[in-house]
Amino acid sequence: GKWHQGVNCESFNDHCHHPLNHGFDYFYGMPFTLLSNCQENKPPELDVALQAKLWFYSQIVVLAVLTLTAGKLSGLISIRWKIIACLTLMGGLFFISWYSSYGFVQYWNCILMRNHDITEQPMQLERTASLMLKEAVSFIKRNRHGPFLLFVSFLHVHTPLLTMAKFLGKSRHGLYGDNVEEMDWMVGKILDALDEEGLKNHTFTYFASDHGGHLEAWDGSAQLGGWNGIYKGGKGMGGWEGGIRVPGVFRWPGVLPAGKVIDEPTSLMDIYPTVVHLAEGILPQDRVIDGRNLVPLLQGRAQKSEHEFLFHYCGSYLQAVRWHQKDSGAIWKAHYVTPVFHPLGAGACYGKGICPCFGEGVTHHDPPLLFDLSRDPSEAKPLSADTEPLFDIVIKKIGRAIEEHRRTLTPVPEQLSLYNVLWKPWLQPCCGMFPFCWCDKEGD
């Protein structure tokens, strides 16, 4: 499915970020992410505000060249043709440099790979879901006689909401609901494959989402990004519950009790130590492992999550910290940074498409906003020293936890610096002779 970590570092075929260089034995899917640019006749999604500025600057350059040319021809301006030619050349290079990054996103980014080979460039989105499902089921059948780890990262329910014809109009919740219905069907097909191969009682299955609904995703009057219920905020917000609180659904007949509901703070980082435990492996001892083994909690041998503190980031910026106070059952959360909603009080950043992590788009809180999620899960009423007797004690406790946490962090190179996010022709995966990168090998 969606890898979203990229492919290359120094050359078009070093594949340093590829799944096969990070522990996986087989890969089929998108090495990048799914964008509305991948679909024909959809407005661009990638860096929309920046693109608008670049278009504006390009138009200024064109207007300047035309004005100088007209002035030269009419004799109103005394300027050498060489200067006009240089300005035209520089303007052309400026336009080509940025338009090559954004004008061909469908061909550069929207690709499918099988292991190290590109199979579709660009993707034919109407058949992508069926191809992903076919690969997942095939993988189960090929590996049914031995232990395996299958990680399926759905393109659902991510805009653009690509949905097969048979699911269109099936839901009462518009295109988003149709896409959820299709994903539900795909999950069922994968579980059916496990059942058909006699693996149902021998397979630990975990289904979860990576974040809450994308509230800012709209198409006219149609909401495309889901709904987060009573929880404030959504996708891209490192602190608010609507951005980070998602359900986890587990299945392992005969080992995990069916129908059990656990209301404890856990993390997607728990997948790693849980899988290592089930595989009878050993966790690395040379680093801090933030996740915890979930098996005791799932089996009922433990009643509380092992997480005392959870640190919620937006990018590299710590925005909120959760303290699970074991003796009282309280779940405190302190917000140090929150996004500025557009418009104010709207609950999302509708004017920007997604909330920023830093700069003028966020508010810093000192003292932090404090909530007790066990009493106020919607984070509607921030506590203060006047309304909460434990306010100062809780803030100090969380502050000490942050200091200890930061001592364990190791600085790494900035992966999202301006240089790293700029498109580089020499790193572009291509199934043909660059820049003619078109192929379809899925018919084989």
Secondary structure, DSSP 8 states (H G I E B T S, - for coil): -B--S-S-SSSTT--TTSGGGTT-S--EEBSS---GGGSTT----TTHHHHHHHHHHHHHHHHHHHHHHHHHHHTSS---HHHHHHHHHHHHHHHHHHHHHHTTHHHHT--EEETTEEEEES--GGGHHHHHHHHHHHHHHHTTTS---------TTSSS----GGGTT-STTHHHHHHHHHHHHHHHHHHHHHHHTT-GGG--EEEE-SS---TT-EETTEE-S---TT----TT-SSSHHHH---EEEE-TTTS-TT--------GGGHHHHHHHHTT----SSS-------HHHHHTS-SS-S-SEEEEEETTEEEEEEEE-TTT--EEEEEEEEE--BSTTSSSBTTTSS--SSGGGEEEEEEEEEEETTT-TT--S-B-TTT-TTHHHHHHHHHHHHHHHHHT------TTSHHHHS--GGG---SSBTTB--EE-TT-
